[in-house]
Amino acid sequence: MSAAEALAHIRANLRDRDGTLPSGLAAGSAEEALVDRAGDLHLTPHPPGGSGPTPVPAGLVLLVGPPASGKTSFVRALIAHGRIDEDAVVSSDEIRAELLGSAPTDTDPGTDSGTDSDEVDARIFEERDRRIVARLAAGRTAVAESTNVTPQARARLIAIARRFDAPVTMLRFTPDLDLLLRQNAERGRADTTAADVRAYAGVMARHARPDQLLAEGADAVHDVPGRTQGATPAEAAAHFSFTRRTEVPGLL
């Protein structure tokens, strides 16, 4: 199944909020195959090495991970400990809430739930891109907080970074599926089902490997430690140091 087909199936699944997932999937369907393949996955994280924090140059930082993988807790810890400023985080969920007053869904525009039209998704994309452009044009870090598990979602953001010669760092969130499902249940949110989490985890496993992210244009790829490694969000945040662009050799 191609990335585009997988994304189309995810969109169809996530728009069905009448309780038919996962039991409503037809036997032998592409959706069922996607979920079944994801169900046996145990993604193996690779914590950052070295004795000190991993440096992240000012530029575009893409968080890559399924719903409930710990992205929001991580960025909140970064902000709380002064590693990034709050304005650095550009969240598709927060933009949706600002524009529409709807609850966050932890997904990319165009892949989340509800009855939003393409026009609404376009508005979210436009505002997200505007905020990222403003940050990168000023030589500041922009953290794109959304799932970013498909090549299509990442390509749009990488193209923006290239306009400003900004480095692209991708931070992967890779808890195993059992932990993802537990964390999703702990959030107590009805907008993201277990089937949704399985589907996103399956897409990420096939389309967000480190070698693939580097081939797409990432300058660096790092896995963020989490509960599998016994790390709290604060401890995960301490693994990274974010520099100003003028502090990075060769970048002015």
Long-range contacts (C-beta under 8 A, 24 or more apart in sequence): 1-30, 1-33, 1-34, 3-150, 3-151, 3-152, 3-203, 3-206, 3-207, 4-152, 5-30, 6-34, 6-150, 6-199, 6-202, 6-203, 6-206, 6-207, 7-111, 7-150, 7-152, 7-203, 9-34, 9-199, 10-111, 10-196, 10-199, 10-200, 10-203, 11-110, 11-111, 13-195, 13-196, 13-199, 14-105, 14-107, 14-111, 14-112, 14-113, 14-196, 15-113, 15-114, 15-115, 17-113, 17-114, 17-191, 21-193, 21-195, 21-196, 22-193, 22-194, 22-195, 22-198, 25-195, 31-199, 34-198, 34-199, 34-202, 34-203, 35-195, 35-198, 35-199, 35-202, 37-202, 38-177, 38-198, 38-199, 38-201, 38-202, 38-205, 39-177, 39-198, 41-176, 41-177, 41-201, 41-202, 41-205, 42-176, 42-177, 42-178, 43-174, 43-175, 43-176, 43-177, 43-201, 43-204, 43-205, 44-174, 45-172, 45-174, 45-175, 45-223, 45-224, 45-225, 45-226, 45-228, 45-229, 46-210, 46-223, 47-223, 47-225, 47-229, 47-231, 47-239, 48-222, 48-223, 48-225, 48-239, 48-240, 52-241, 53-238, 53-239, 53-240, 53-241, 54-222, 54-239, 54-240, 54-241, 55-240, 55-241, 55-243, 56-141, 56-169, 56-220, 56-222, 56-240, 56-241, 56-242, 56-243, 57-167, 57-169, 57-219, 57-243, 57-245, 57-248, 57-251, 58-139, 58-140, 58-141, 58-166, 58-167, 58-242, 58-243, 58-244, 58-245, 58-247, 58-248, 58-251, 59-136, 59-141, 59-142, 59-161, 59-166, 59-167, 59-168, 59-169, 59-219, 59-245, 60-132, 60-136, 60-141, 60-142, 60-144, 60-157, 60-158, 60-160, 60-161, 60-166, 60-167, 60-168, 60-169, 61-141, 61-142, 61-143, 61-144, 61-169, 61-170, 61-171, 61-242, 62-144, 62-148, 62-154, 62-157, 62-168, 62-169, 62-170, 62-171, 62-218, 63-143, 63-144, 63-145, 63-146, 63-148, 63-171, 63-173, 64-147, 64-148, 64-149, 64-154, 64-170, 64-171, 64-172, 64-173, 64-204, 64-208, 64-213, 65-147, 65-148, 65-149, 65-172, 65-173, 65-174, 65-204, 65-224, 66-147, 66-149, 66-173, 66-180, 66-197, 66-200, 66-201, 66-204, 67-106, 67-107, 67-147, 67-180, 67-184, 67-192, 67-196, 67-197, 67-200, 68-106, 68-180, 68-181, 68-183, 68-184, 68-187, 68-192, 68-197, 69-173, 69-174, 69-175, 69-180, 69-183, 69-226, 70-173, 70-175, 70-183, 70-224, 70-226, 70-227, 70-233, 70-236, 71-106, 71-145, 71-173, 72-106, 72-145, 73-233, 74-171, 74-173, 74-224, 74-233, 74-236, 74-237, 75-143, 75-145, 76-233, 77-232, 77-233, 77-234, 77-236, 77-237, 78-143, 78-237, 78-240, 78-242, 80-234, 81-234, 81-237, 81-238, 83-237, 83-240, 83-241, 83-242, 84-141, 84-143, 84-242, 87-135, 88-135, 88-140, 88-141, 88-142, 88-143, 89-143, 89-145, 90-128, 90-131, 90-132, 90-135, 90-142, 90-143, 90-144, 90-145, 91-145, 91-146, 92-124, 92-128, 92-145, 92-146, 93-145, 93-146, 95-124, 95-127, 95-128, 95-131, 96-124, 99-123, 99-124, 99-127, 103-191, 104-191, 105-191, 105-192, 106-147, 106-189, 106-191, 106-192, 107-146, 107-147, 107-192, 107-200, 108-146, 108-147, 108-148, 108-150, 108-153, 109-146, 111-147, 111-150, 111-153, 113-191, 113-192, 125-156, 129-156, 129-160, 132-157, 132-160, 133-160, 133-163, 133-164, 136-160, 136-161, 136-163, 136-164, 136-166, 137-164, 139-244, 139-245, 139-246, 139-251, 140-244, 140-245, 141-242, 147-200, 147-204, 148-208, 149-200, 149-203, 149-204, 149-207, 149-208, 150-203, 150-207, 151-207, 151-212, 151-216, 154-213, 154-216, 155-216, 158-216, 158-217, 158-218, 162-217, 165-251, 166-245, 167-219, 167-220, 167-248, 167-251, 168-217, 168-218, 168-219, 168-220, 169-218, 169-219, 169-220, 169-221, 169-222, 170-213, 170-218, 170-220, 170-221, 170-222, 171-221, 171-222, 171-223, 171-224, 171-240, 172-208, 172-210, 172-213, 172-221, 172-222, 172-223, 172-224, 173-223, 173-224, 173-226, 174-204, 174-223, 175-226, 175-227, 175-228, 176-228, 177-201, 179-226, 179-227, 179-228, 183-227
